[in-house]
Amino acid sequence: MAHVLITGTSTGIGKKTALTLARRGHHVIATMRTPLKGEELAKTAADEGLDLTILPLDVNDQSSVDAAVKAA
């Protein structure tokens, strides 16, 4: 099992990647600027019993990056 941090997981490729890796048994830290946009991702993870954590992260804000990495 790997620990994976993925940015931009509220939609699209980031979201699909987070789910795919979590379904394969990896611990996924799914990050996005606005965690409220991750409600569907969180519900899917909970329903499927996936090891997936959602954290706020704005890659354009160093303090946000530092906080997310520390939390992960």
C-alpha positions in Angstrom: 0.0 0.0 0.0 1.3 3.4 -1.0 0.4 6.8 0.5 -0.6 9.1 -2.4 -1.3 12.8 -2.3 -3.3 14.0 -5.3 -4.2 17.7 -6.1 -7.3 18.9 -7.9 -9.5 16.0 -6.8 -12.9 17.8 -6.8 -13.6 16.9 -10.4 -12.2 15.3 -13.5 -9.0 13.4 -13.8 -7.9 14.1 -10.2 -11.2 12.7 -8.8 -11.0 9.6 -11.0 -7.4 9.0 -10.1 -8.1 9.4 -6.4 -10.9 6.8 -6.6 -9.0 4.4 -8.7 -6.0 4.4 -6.4 -8.1 4.1 -3.3 -10.0 1.2 -4.8 -6.7 -0.5 -5.4 -5.9 -0.3 -1.7 -3.8 2.7 -1.5 -4.2 5.4 1.2 -5.2 8.5 -0.7 -4.9 12.1 0.4 -7.3 13.9 -2.0 -6.7 17.7 -2.0 -8.7 20.5 -3.4 -9.0 24.3 -3.0 -12.6 24.0 -1.8 -13.2 20.8 0.2 -17.0 21.4 0.1 -16.8 20.5 -3.6 -15.6 17.1 -2.5 -18.9 16.0 -1.0 -19.5 13.4 -3.8 -16.0 12.1 -3.5 -16.3 11.8 0.3 -19.7 10.0 0.0 -18.3 7.5 -2.6 -15.3 6.8 -0.4 -17.5 6.3 2.7 -19.9 4.1 0.8 -17.1 1.9 -0.5 -15.1 1.9 2.7 -12.1 3.5 0.9 -9.0 4.8 2.7 -9.3 8.4 1.4 -8.9 11.6 3.2 -9.9 15.0 1.8 -7.8 18.1 2.7 -7.8 21.7 1.6 -4.9 22.7 -0.6 -4.4 25.7 -2.9 -1.1 25.0 -4.9 -0.7 28.8 -5.4 -0.6 29.4 -1.6 2.6 28.2 0.1 1.1 28.2 3.6 -1.8 26.1 2.2 0.7 23.7 0.7 2.7 23.5 4.0 -0.4 22.9 6.0 -1.7 20.1 3.7 1.7 18.3 3.6 1.9 18.5 7.4 -1.6 17.1 7.8 -0.9 14.4 5.3 
